[in-house]
């Protein structure tokens, strides 16, 4: 069973699992620049290629996703704050391709459903992304940096309350960080 539509960018050398608010477009741009016309979108897992995904600290990702959605929809959190239901910010039900194609999804929802049953061979922590991109694509791209400051968002939300919803996300994230599947520069190139 899948909870999300797998969105993979594939070349003859690797598959990249796209996870929203995990430097998705920055990696995608490096792939486009290095494999012009030689990449395609896929939703099928190919087991004979390295498959990598970028992972991110759950709280940082949640705030980034919330900032992005607020800016994209031109909504002021201060106005939304009175009616906001925190649990709705962590879950999603946008399985329809229509929503993902136009970006109308909940970007603050957990990254766990992206990772389930995806057969990732290498996880790259977003903190190591610049080094990974430089080693594999000989360039670093930064796209979709939000202008809203984190502190502006945080003053309307209770971090302790948010952390209650992120307990499972942190369990998975920390398990990946401790696993042998976490890429580190000492492991060298994966493709």
N, C-alpha and C positions, 0 to 999 in steps of 0.2 A: 504494500500500500504506500502511495506517495501522498504527502501533505502539500506539496508544491509541484509545479511543473519544473522539471530540471531544465535549466538554461545553461547550455555548454557552448563554449567557443572551441572549435576543434581545428587542428592542423594535422598534417601527416605525422607530426612529432609528439603532440600532446593534446590534452583536453583541459580547458579552464572552466571551472564551475563558477558561474557568476552569482554573487550574493550581494544584494543591494546594501549600500552604505558600508561596504568593505573594499573601497577603492576599485570597484567594478569598472568604471569608465577609464580610470588611469591605466589599468592593466590592458583593457580592451584596445585602447589607443596604441599602446606599445605593440600589441599583436598585429593590429592593422598596419602599422608602420614597418614592421619587420617581415610580415607575410602578406604583402599586398596581393589581393586576389587569390590567395592560397589558404584562406580560412573559411569556415562555414559555421552556421548555427546548427546545433544538434540537441536532441533530447535523449539520445541513446548512449549508454555507457559502452565504451570499447575497452576491453580488459588488457589489451597488449600495449597500451600507451600510458605514460605517466599522466595522472589527473591531479591538478592542484586547485586549491581554494585559499583565499585570504580569510583569516579569522581576525576578530577584533574584540577587545575588551567589551563585555556586554553593556556596561553602563555608558561608556563613551559612544558605542554604536547606537544605543537607545536615544541619547540626547541628540546625536547627529541626525538620526532618522526623523525625530520629532521636529527639529529645526528645519530640516529639508521640507517636510510635509507642510509645516506652517507657512514657510516662505512660498512654496509652490502654489498653495491654495489661497495665499494672501489672507491668512487668518491670524489674528492677534491672540496669543495665548492668554493674555489678561482677560479678554472677553470670553474665551472658551473655558477658562479656569473654573467658573462657577458651575458649569454643566459637564465638566470632563469626568469620564469614568476611566480610571486608570487601567482597569483590566482590559478594556477595549484597545488600549495602546500597545498591548503585548501580544495580542492574538490577531489572527487574520482569517479571512475566508474568501480570498480572491482567486480561487482556482481557475477562473475563466481567462483564457488567453487574451481576450479583449482588454481586461484590466492591466495585465502585465505589459502589453504592447504599447499602451499610451501612458504607462507609469502611474496609473491611479491605484496604487496599492499602499498598504500601511508600511512605511519604511522603518518604523520603530519596532515592528514585530520581531520576535525571536529569530536568531540565525540558525537555530537547531533544525527546523524543518528543511532548510536547504541542504543540510549535511546528512540527513537520514537517507540511508540506502544509496548513497552517491558514490561509494567506492573510492574515496579520495586516497591517493597514494602519498601526497605531500601537502601538509598544511603550512602556510606561511603566515606568521603573525604580522599584522599590519606595521608593527614597529620595525620589522626587518624588510619591509617592502622595497624601500629604495635600493638596498643592497641586492636584493633578489632581482629587481628589474635591471639594474646595471649589469649584473653578471649574466643574465639570460637574454636581455634585449639591447644591451649597450646604451641604455638611455633611461631617464626617469621622467615621468609625466605626472603632473598633479592637476586633476580636473575636479570640478564640482565642489570646490571649497566654499563652505557657507559663510556668509557675512555676519550672521547673528552671533553674538557672543554667548558662550555657554552660561555665564553668570546671569545673563538676562532671562534665559529659560529657567534656570534653577531657582530663581527667586520666587517663581510661581508654583514650584513642585517641591514635595517633601522627598528628599533623597532617600531617607530611611524607608519610606513607604515604597518607593520605586525598587529599592534593593530587595524587598520581600518578593516581588514578582520575578526578579532576576536570579533567584537562588539556583534553579535548575540550569539556567544558561551558564552561570559561573561554574557549576559542577562540570558540565561538558567542556567548557573553555579550558579550565584548569587540567582536566584529564588529557586534553589534546596537547597542552603546553608540556606536560610531563611524559607524553608518549614518544615512541621512536619515529612517529610519522611527522613530527614537527621539523620543518626544514630549518637548518642553520647554515651559515656561510661555510662552515668547515665541511659540510657535506658536498659542497661543490654544485655544479650544474645538474639539473635533473633531466634536461633534454638538450 
